[in-house]
Amino acid sequence: MKILKSVLQVRTFVNVLRLKICIIWRCLNDITMYNPFSLENKTILVTGASSGIGRGIAVECAKMGAKVVVTGRNKERLFETLSLLVNTGHSAILADLSSQEGIEHLVDEMPLINGYVHSAGILKLCPVKYIDRSVLEEIVNTNEIAPIVLTSMLVRKKKLVKKASIVFIASMSGVFVTNTGESSYAAAKGALSGFAKSAALELASQGTRVNTICPAMVPTKLSGLFDTAFSDGGVVETAHTKYPLRRVGTPEDIANGVIYLLSDASSWVTGINLLIDGGFCLM
């Protein structure tokens, strides 16, 4: 009897131990799986995805589980971006957003989306006394008119699902600070920020959130003007004199901010200008 009793006690102990292990394992799995920044089951449109910040955003969104629709003007670079995206279900649509036809083509070809990131843009430095209509029209058309018209068409054609998120890549220039030669660029980016606030208010009834991200210096191929400024020596000098965190930004820095605004972690955030500047505006 004593042996039988001991065997039963051992079995009971083993069963209780197994139960505790199962509970702990489930808890650990729940903790591991819970991620408010996940983009699983979301389809995200990224414009300007051929290179630079747009490419970085597309790559990081894919890593977070999103199905990414990339668009841009350069076919070779666009499909290079597509090849960099992890997981499956991604697509590319070649479109020139500087024209009405290009915007209409993109909207007609794309699926329903949970998020839209407008990263397409150009930078041209021009002193005030040399600004003319042609320069201004090019800057404003790409940096201001294109994202506004595209947003309007996405809403009109009902391409945004409920509780969608729109993120515009603006700039600290024109919203927080500016610099010599940036007046036209700052005007366009400042106007985009103003549009985002009004759109956020108007689209809130649909659960759609609209925000901007305002980066400081991020070395990209956006303009040939950066070739000299972003040489190794130029970057080091700028980083140490202008940025408290002692470095300039990377596309991944901006992409992480975008992921926050696209994800459920920011479900109560709309109409903001998220400054990502390495402390530049503190100086």
ROTOR-581505 format. One record per residue: y, z, x of N, C-alpha, C, CB in turn; residue number from 0. Coordinates in steps of 0.2 Angstrom, whole numbers. Glycine has a CB too. Example, Ala and Ser with C-alpha at 12.3 -4.5 7.8 and 13.67 -1.06 7.14 Angstrom:
BEGIN
 nnorth   nup neast canorth  caup caeast cnorth   cup ceast cbnorth  cbup cbeast   n
    -28    39    66     -22    39     62    -16    39    66     -22    45     57   0
    -11    35    64      -5    36     68      0    39    64      -3    29     70   1
# end
This chain:
BEGIN
 nnorth   nup neast canorth  caup caeast cnorth   cup ceast cbnorth  cbup cbeast   n
     -6     0     4       0     0      0      6     0     4       0     6     -5   0
      6     4    10      12     4     14     13    -2    17      11    10     19   1
      8    -6    19       9   -13     22     12   -17    17       2   -15     25   2
      9   -17    11      12   -22      6     19   -20     4       8   -21     -1   3
     21   -14     4      28   -12      3     32   -14     9      28    -4      2   4
     30   -14    15      34   -16     21     35   -24    20      30   -14     27   5
     30   -27    18      30   -35     18     35   -37    12      23   -38     16   6
     35   -33     7      40   -35      1     47   -33     4      38   -30     -5   7
     48   -28     8      54   -26     10     57   -31    15      54   -19     14   8
     52   -34    19      54   -39     24     56   -45    20      49   -41     29   9
     52   -47    15      54   -53     11     60   -53     8      48   -55      6  10
     62   -47     5      68   -46      1     74   -46     6      68   -39     -2  11
     73   -43    12      78   -44     17     80   -51    19      76   -40     23  12
     74   -55    20      75   -62     22     78   -66    17      68   -65     24  13
     77   -65    10      80   -68      5     87   -67     4      76   -66     -2  14
     89   -60     5      96   -58      5    100   -61    11      96   -50      5  15
     97   -62    16     100   -65     22    101   -72    21      95   -63     29  16
     96   -75    18      97   -83     17    102   -84    12      90   -85     14  17
    103   -80     7     108   -80      2    115   -79     5     107   -75     -4  18
    116   -74     9     122   -73     13    124   -79    17     122   -67     17  19
    119   -82    21     120   -88     25    123   -94    21     114   -90     29  20
    119   -95    15     121  -100     11    128   -99     8     117  -101      5  21
    130   -93     7     137   -92      4    142   -93    10     138   -85      2  22
    141   -91    16     145   -92     21    146   -99    23     143   -88     28  23
    140  -103    23     140  -110     24    145  -114    19     133  -113     24  24
    144  -112    13     148  -115      8    155  -114     9     146  -113      1  25
    157  -108    10     164  -106     12    167  -110    17     165   -98     13  26
    163  -110    23     165  -114     29    166  -121    27     160  -113     34  27
    162  -124    23     163  -131     21    169  -132    17     156  -133     17  28
    170  -127    12     176  -128      8    182  -127    12     176  -122      3  29
    182  -123    17     188  -122     21    189  -129    25     187  -116     26  30
    184  -132    28     184  -138     32    186  -144    28     177  -139     35  31
    184  -144    21     185  -150     17    192  -149    14     180  -150     12  32
    195  -143    13     202  -143     10    207  -145    15     203  -135      8  33
    211  -150    13     216  -153     17    222  -155    12     214  -158     22  34
    227  -152    11     232  -154      7    236  -160     9     237  -149      6  35
    235  -162    16     238  -168     18    234  -174    18     240  -167     26  36
    228  -173    15     223  -179     15    226  -185    11     216  -177     12  37
    224  -191    12     226  -197      9    220  -200     6     230  -202     13  38
    215  -196     5     208  -199      2    210  -201    -5     203  -194      2  39
    207  -207    -7     208  -210    -14    215  -212   -15     205  -205    -19  40
    219  -213   -10     225  -216    -11    226  -223    -8     231  -211     -8  41
    229  -227   -11     231  -234     -8    238  -234    -6     229  -240    -13  42
    239  -236     0     246  -235      3    249  -242     5     247  -230      8  43
    254  -244     3     258  -250      6    262  -248    11     261  -254      0  44
    262  -252    17     266  -251     23    269  -257    25     262  -248     29  45
    276  -258    24     279  -264     26    281  -263    34     286  -265     22  46
    283  -269    37     285  -269     44    279  -266    48     291  -264     45  47
    273  -268    46     267  -265     49    264  -269    55     261  -264     44  48
    268  -274    57     266  -278     63    266  -275    69     270  -285     63  49
    271  -270    70     272  -267     76    276  -260    75     276  -271     81  50
    277  -257    81     281  -251     81    280  -245    76     288  -253     79  51
    285  -243    73     284  -237     68    279  -239    63     291  -234     66  52
    280  -245    60     276  -247     54    269  -247    56     278  -254     52  53
    267  -250    62     260  -250     64    257  -243    65     260  -254     71  54
    261  -239    68     259  -232     69    258  -228    62     265  -228     73  55
    262  -229    57     261  -226     51    255  -229    48     267  -228     46  56
    253  -235    48     247  -238     45    241  -235    48     247  -246     46  57
    241  -235    55     235  -232     58    234  -225    57     237  -233     66  58
    239  -221    56     238  -214     55    236  -212    47     245  -210     56  59
    239  -217    43     237  -216     36    230  -217    35     241  -221     31  60
    227  -222    38     220  -224     38    216  -218    41     219  -231     42  61
    218  -215    46     215  -209     49    214  -204    44     218  -207     55  62
    219  -203    39     219  -198     34    216  -200    28     226  -196     33  63
    212  -206    28     208  -207     22    211  -212    18     206  -201     19  64
    217  -215    19     220  -220     14    217  -227    15     227  -220     15  65
    217  -230     9     216  -237     10    223  -240    11     212  -240      3  66
    224  -244    16     231  -246     18    232  -254    17     232  -245     25  67
    237  -256    14     239  -263     13    245  -264    18     241  -264      5  68
    244  -268    23     249  -269     28    252  -275    26     246  -269     35  69
    259  -276    28     262  -282     27    267  -283    32     266  -282     20  70
    269  -289    34     274  -291     39    274  -298    40     271  -288     46  71
    279  -301    44     280  -308     45    276  -311    50     287  -309     46  72
    274  -308    55     270  -311     61    263  -310    59     272  -307     67  73
    259  -316    58     252  -316     56    248  -313    62     250  -323     55  74
    249  -315    68     245  -312     73    245  -305    74     247  -316     80  75
    251  -302    74     252  -295     75    250  -291    69     260  -294     77  76
    251  -294    63     249  -290     57    241  -289    57     251  -294     51  77
    238  -295    59     230  -294     58    228  -290    64     227  -301     58  78
    232  -289    70     230  -285     75    231  -278    73     235  -286     81  79
    236  -276    69     237  -270     66    231  -268    61     243  -269     62  80
    229  -273    57     223  -272     52    217  -270    56     222  -279     48  81
    216  -273    62     210  -272     66    210  -265    69     209  -277     72  82
    216  -262    69     216  -255     72    215  -250    67     223  -254     75  83
    214  -251    61     213  -246     55    206  -244    55     216  -249     49  84
    205  -238    55     198  -235     54    196  -235    47     198  -228     57  85
    190  -234    46     187  -234     39    187  -241    36     190  -229     35  86
    186  -242    30     186  -248     27    190  -249    20     179  -250     24  87
    191  -255    18     195  -255     11    202  -257    12     195  -249      8  88
    204  -259    19     211  -261     20    212  -268    19     213  -259     28  89
    218  -270    19     220  -277     18    227  -279    21     220  -279     10  90
    228  -285    22     234  -287     25    237  -293    20     233  -290     32  91
    244  -293    19     247  -298     15    253  -300    19     250  -295      8  92
    253  -307    21     258  -310     25    264  -311    21     256  -316     29  93
    270  -308    22     276  -309     18    282  -308    22     276  -304     12  94
    287  -312    20     294  -311     23    298  -308    18     297  -318     25  95
    300  -302    19     304  -298     14    311  -299    14     303  -291     15  96
    313  -304    19     321  -305     19    322  -310    13     322  -308     26  97
    317  -313    10     318  -318      5    315  -315    -2     315  -325      6  98
    318  -317    -7     316  -315    -14    309  -318   -15     321  -318    -19  99
    307  -324   -13     301  -327    -14    296  -323   -10     301  -334    -11 100
    297  -320    -4     293  -316      0    291  -310    -4     296  -315      7 101
    296  -307    -7     295  -300    -10    291  -302   -16     302  -297    -12 102
    292  -307   -20     288  -308    -26    281  -310   -24     291  -315    -30 103
    280  -313   -19     273  -315    -16    269  -309   -15     273  -320    -10 104
    272  -304   -11     269  -298    -10    267  -294   -16     274  -293     -5 105
    272  -293   -21     271  -289    -27    265  -292   -31     277  -289    -31 106
    265  -299   -31     260  -302    -35    253  -301   -32     261  -310    -35 107
    252  -301   -25     246  -301    -22    243  -294   -21     247  -304    -15 108
    247  -289   -21     245  -282    -20    242  -279   -26     251  -278    -17 109
    238  -274   -24     234  -270    -29    239  -264   -32     228  -267    -27 110
    237  -260   -37     240  -254    -38    240  -249   -32     237  -251    -45 111
    246  -246   -31     246  -241    -26    249  -234   -28     251  -244    -21 112
    247  -230   -23     249  -223    -24    255  -221   -20     243  -218    -22 113
    256  -225   -15     262  -224    -11    264  -230    -7     260  -219     -5 114
    271  -230    -6     274  -236     -3    279  -234     3     278  -240     -8 115
    278  -236     9     282  -234     15    285  -240    17     277  -231     20 116
    292  -240    17     296  -246     19    298  -245    26     302  -247     14 117
    295  -248    31     297  -247     38    300  -253    41     291  -245     42 118
    300  -259    37     303  -265     40    310  -264    41     301  -271     35 119
    313  -266    46     320  -266     48    322  -269    54     322  -258     48 120
    328  -270    55     331  -272     61    337  -268    64     333  -280     61 121
    338  -268    70     344  -265     73    348  -270    77     341  -259     78 122
    354  -270    75     359  -274     79    365  -270    81     361  -281     76 123
    367  -269    87     373  -266     89    379  -271    89     372  -262     96 124
    384  -269    86     390  -273     86    396  -269    85     389  -278     80 125
    401  -269    89     407  -266     89    411  -268    82     412  -267     95 126
    415  -264    80     418  -265     73    422  -271    74     423  -259     72 127
    426  -273    79     430  -278     79    427  -285    80     435  -278     85 128
    420  -285    81     416  -291     81    412  -292    75     412  -291     88 129
    412  -288    71     408  -288     65    410  -294    61     408  -282     60 130
    406  -299    59     407  -304     54    402  -304    48     408  -311     58 131
    404  -309    44     399  -309     38    392  -310    39     402  -314     33 132
    391  -315    44     384  -317     45    380  -311    48     384  -323     50 133
    383  -307    53     380  -301     56    378  -296    51     384  -299     62 134
    383  -295    47     383  -290     42    378  -291    37     390  -288     38 135
    377  -298    34     373  -300     29    365  -299    32     374  -307     27 136
    364  -301    38     358  -300     41    355  -293    41     357  -303     48 137
    360  -288    43     358  -281     44    357  -278    37     363  -277     48 138
    361  -280    33     361  -277     26    355  -280    22     368  -278     22 139
    354  -286    23     349  -289     19    342  -286    21     348  -297     20 140
    341  -285    27     334  -282     29    334  -275    28     333  -284     37 141
    339  -271    30     338  -264     30    340  -261    23     343  -261     35 142
    343  -264    19     346  -261     13    343  -265     6     353  -261     13 143
    345  -271     6     343  -275      0    336  -276    -1     347  -282      1 144
    332  -278     5     325  -279      4    321  -273     1     322  -281     11 145
    322  -267     4     319  -261      1    321  -259    -6     320  -255      5 146
    327  -260    -8     329  -259    -15    326  -264   -20     337  -259    -15 147
    326  -270   -18     324  -275    -22    316  -275   -23     325  -282    -20 148
    313  -273   -18     305  -272    -18    304  -266   -22     303  -271    -11 149
    307  -261   -21     306  -255    -25    307  -256   -33     311  -249    -23 150
    312  -260   -34     314  -262    -41    308  -266   -44     320  -265    -42 151
    305  -270   -40     300  -275    -43    294  -271   -44     299  -281    -38 152
    292  -266   -39     286  -262    -39    286  -258   -46     285  -258    -33 153
    292  -256   -48     293  -252    -54    292  -256   -60     299  -248    -54 154
    295  -262   -60     295  -266    -65    289  -269   -67     300  -272    -64 155
    285  -271   -61     278  -274    -62    273  -269   -63     277  -278    -56 156
    275  -262   -63     270  -257    -64    265  -257   -59     267  -257    -71 157
    267  -257   -53     262  -257    -47    261  -250   -44     264  -262    -41 158
    265  -246   -46     265  -239    -44    261  -235   -49     272  -236    -43 159
    256  -231   -47     252  -227    -52    256  -221   -53     245  -225    -49 160
    254  -217   -58     258  -210    -59    258  -206   -53     255  -207    -65 161
    263  -202   -52     264  -197    -47    263  -201   -40     258  -192    -47 162
    266  -207   -40     266  -210    -33    272  -208   -29     268  -218    -35 163
    272  -210   -23     277  -207    -18    280  -213   -14     274  -202    -13 164
    286  -214   -14     290  -219    -10    293  -216    -4     295  -223    -15 165
    292  -219     2     295  -216      8    299  -222    11     290  -213     13 166
    306  -221    12     310  -226     16    311  -223    23     316  -227     12 167
    310  -228    28     311  -226     35    319  -228    36     307  -229     40 168
    323  -223    35     330  -224     36    332  -222    44     334  -219     32 169
    337  -218    45     338  -217     52    343  -211    52     342  -223     56 170
    343  -207    57     348  -202     58    355  -205    58     347  -197     64 171
    356  -211    60     362  -214     61    364  -217    54     361  -221     65 172
    370  -214    52     372  -216     45    371  -211    40     370  -222     43 173
    366  -206    41     365  -201     37    367  -194    40     357  -201     35 174
    365  -193    46     367  -187     49    372  -188    55     361  -183     52 175
    372  -193    59     376  -194     64    377  -202    65     374  -191     71 176
    380  -204    70     380  -211     72    383  -212    79     385  -215     67 177
    383  -218    81     385  -219     88    389  -226    88     379  -220     92 178
    392  -227    94     396  -233     95    392  -239    94     399  -233    102 179
    395  -244    91     391  -250     89    387  -250    84     388  -252     96 180
    386  -244    81     381  -244     75    383  -244    68     377  -238     76 181
    390  -246    68     393  -245     61    390  -249    55     400  -247     62 182
    388  -255    57     384  -259     52    378  -257    50     384  -267     54 183
    374  -255    55     367  -252     55    367  -246    51     364  -251     61 184
    372  -241    53     373  -235     50    375  -236    42     378  -231     53 185
    379  -241    41     381  -242     34    375  -244    29     386  -247     33 186
    371  -248    32     365  -250     28    360  -244    27     361  -256     32 187
    359  -240    33     354  -235     32    357  -229    28     352  -232     39 188
    363  -228    28     366  -223     24    366  -225    17     374  -222     26 189
    367  -231    15     366  -234      8    359  -233     6     368  -241      8 190
    354  -234    10     347  -233      8    346  -226     6     342  -236     14 191
    349  -222    10     348  -214      8    351  -213     2     351  -210     14 192
    357  -216     0     360  -215     -6    356  -217   -12     367  -218     -6 193
    353  -223   -11     349  -226    -16    342  -222   -17     346  -233    -14 194
    340  -219   -12     334  -215    -13    335  -209   -17     331  -213     -6 195
    341  -206   -16     342  -200    -20    343  -202   -28     349  -197    -18 196
    346  -207   -29     347  -209    -36    340  -211   -39     352  -215    -36 197
    336  -215   -35     330  -217    -37    325  -211   -39     327  -222    -32 198
    326  -206   -34     322  -200    -35    323  -197   -42     323  -195    -29 199
    330  -197   -44     332  -194    -50    329  -198   -56     339  -193    -50 200
    330  -204   -55     328  -209    -61    321  -209   -62     331  -216    -59 201
    317  -209   -57     309  -210    -57    305  -203   -58     307  -214    -51 202
    309  -198   -58     306  -191    -58    302  -191   -64     311  -186    -57 203
    304  -193   -70     301  -193    -76    294  -196   -76     305  -196    -82 204
    293  -201   -72     286  -204    -71    282  -200   -66     287  -211    -69 205
    285  -195   -63     281  -191    -58    282  -195   -51     274  -191    -60 206
    286  -200   -50     286  -203    -44    292  -200   -40     288  -211    -45 207
    290  -199   -33     294  -195    -29    297  -200   -24     290  -190    -25 208
    303  -200   -22     307  -204    -17    310  -200   -12     312  -209    -21 209
    308  -202    -6     311  -198      0    313  -203     6     307  -192      2 210
    317  -201    10     318  -205     16    316  -200    22     325  -207     17 211
    314  -204    28     313  -201     34    319  -203    39     306  -202     37 212
    322  -199    43     327  -201     47    326  -200    54     334  -197     45 213
    323  -204    58     321  -203     65    327  -204    69     316  -208     67 214
    326  -200    75     331  -202     81    327  -207    85     332  -195     85 215
    328  -207    91     326  -212     96    318  -213    96     329  -212    103 216
    316  -218    94     309  -220     95    308  -227    98     305  -220     88 217
    306  -227   104     305  -233    108    300  -238   105     303  -232    115 218
    303  -244   102     299  -249     99    301  -256   101     298  -248     91 219
    298  -261    99     301  -268    100    305  -270    94     295  -272    101 220
    308  -265    91     313  -267     85    318  -272    88     316  -261     82 221
    321  -271    94     326  -275     96    326  -276   104     333  -272     94 222
    327  -282   106     328  -283    113    333  -279   117     329  -290    115 223
    337  -276   113     342  -271    116    339  -265   119     348  -269    110 224
    333  -263   117     330  -258    119    326  -259   126     325  -255    114 225
    326  -265   128     322  -266    134    324  -262   140     322  -274    136 226
    331  -262   141     334  -259    146    335  -251   145     341  -261    148 227
    337  -250   139     338  -243    137    331  -239   137     341  -242    130 228
    326  -242   136     320  -239    136    315  -240   142     316  -241    129 229
    318  -241   147     315  -242    154    313  -234   155     319  -245    159 230
    308  -234   160     305  -227    161    311  -222   163     300  -227    167 231
    315  -224   167     321  -220    170    326  -218   164     325  -223    175 232
    327  -224   160     332  -223    154    329  -218   149     333  -229    151 233
    323  -218   148     320  -213    143    320  -206   145     312  -215    141 234
    318  -205   152     318  -198    155    325  -195   155     315  -199    162 235
    330  -199   157     337  -197    157    339  -195   150     341  -202    160 236
    338  -200   145     340  -198    138    337  -192   135     339  -204    134 237
    330  -192   136     326  -186    134    329  -179   136     319  -187    136 238
    331  -179   143     333  -173    146    340  -171   144     332  -173    153 239
    344  -176   143     351  -174    141    353  -174   134     356  -180    144 240
    349  -177   130     351  -177    122    346  -174   118     351  -185    120 241
    340  -172   120     335  -170    116    332  -163   118     329  -174    115 242
    334  -157   114     331  -151    116    324  -150   118     333  -146    111 243
    320  -154   114     313  -154    116    311  -159   122     309  -157    109 244
    315  -162   125     315  -165    131    310  -171   131     312  -160    136 245
    310  -175   125     307  -181    125    309  -185   119     299  -180    124 246
    309  -191   119     310  -196    113    304  -196   109     312  -203    116 247
    305  -199   103     300  -199     98    295  -204    99     303  -199     91 248
    289  -204    96     284  -209     96    283  -211    88     277  -206     99 249
    280  -217    87     278  -219     81    274  -213    77     274  -225     81 250
    269  -210    81     265  -205     78    269  -199    75     260  -203     83 251
    274  -197    78     279  -192     76    281  -194    69     285  -191     81 252
    284  -200    68     286  -202     62    281  -202    57     290  -209     63 253
    275  -205    59     269  -206     54    267  -199    51     263  -209     58 254
    267  -194    55     265  -187     53    270  -185    47     265  -182     58 255
    276  -186    48     281  -185     43    280  -189    36     288  -186     45 256
    278  -195    37     276  -199     32    270  -197    28     275  -207     34 257
    265  -195    32     259  -192     29    261  -186    24     254  -190     34 258
    265  -182    27     267  -176     23    270  -178    16     272  -172     27 259
    275  -183    16     278  -185     10    274  -189     6     284  -189     12 260
    268  -193     8     264  -196      4    258  -192     1     260  -202      8 261
    257  -186     4     252  -182      2    253  -177    -4     249  -178      8 262
    248  -174    -6     249  -169    -12    253  -163    -9     243  -167    -15 263
    253  -162    -2     257  -156      1    264  -156    -1     256  -156      8 264
    267  -162    -3     274  -162     -4    275  -164   -11     277  -168      0 265
    271  -162   -16     271  -164    -23    277  -161   -26     265  -161    -26 266
    281  -156   -23     287  -154    -26    293  -155   -22     286  -146    -27 267
    292  -161   -19     298  -163    -14    300  -170   -16     295  -163     -7 268
    306  -171   -18     309  -177    -19    316  -178   -18     308  -180    -26 269
    319  -183   -16     326  -184    -15    329  -181    -8     330  -181    -20 270
    324  -180    -3     327  -177      3    327  -182     9     322  -172      5 271
    331  -181    14     331  -185     20    328  -180    25     339  -186     22 272
    322  -182    27     318  -178     32    320  -180    39     310  -179     31 273
    324  -176    42     326  -177     49    321  -176    54     332  -173     51 274
    319  -181    58     314  -180     64    317  -182    70     307  -184     62 275
    320  -178    74     325  -180     79    324  -176    86     331  -179     77 276
    318  -172    86     318  -168     92    323  -163    94     317  -173     98 277
    327  -161    89     333  -157     90    339  -160    92     331  -152     95 278
    340  -167    92     346  -171     94    352  -168    90     345  -178     92 279
    351  -167    83     357  -165     79    359  -158    80     356  -166     72 280
    356  -154    84     358  -147     86    363  -147    92     352  -143     88 281
    363  -153    95     367  -153    101    375  -154    99     365  -158    106 282
# end
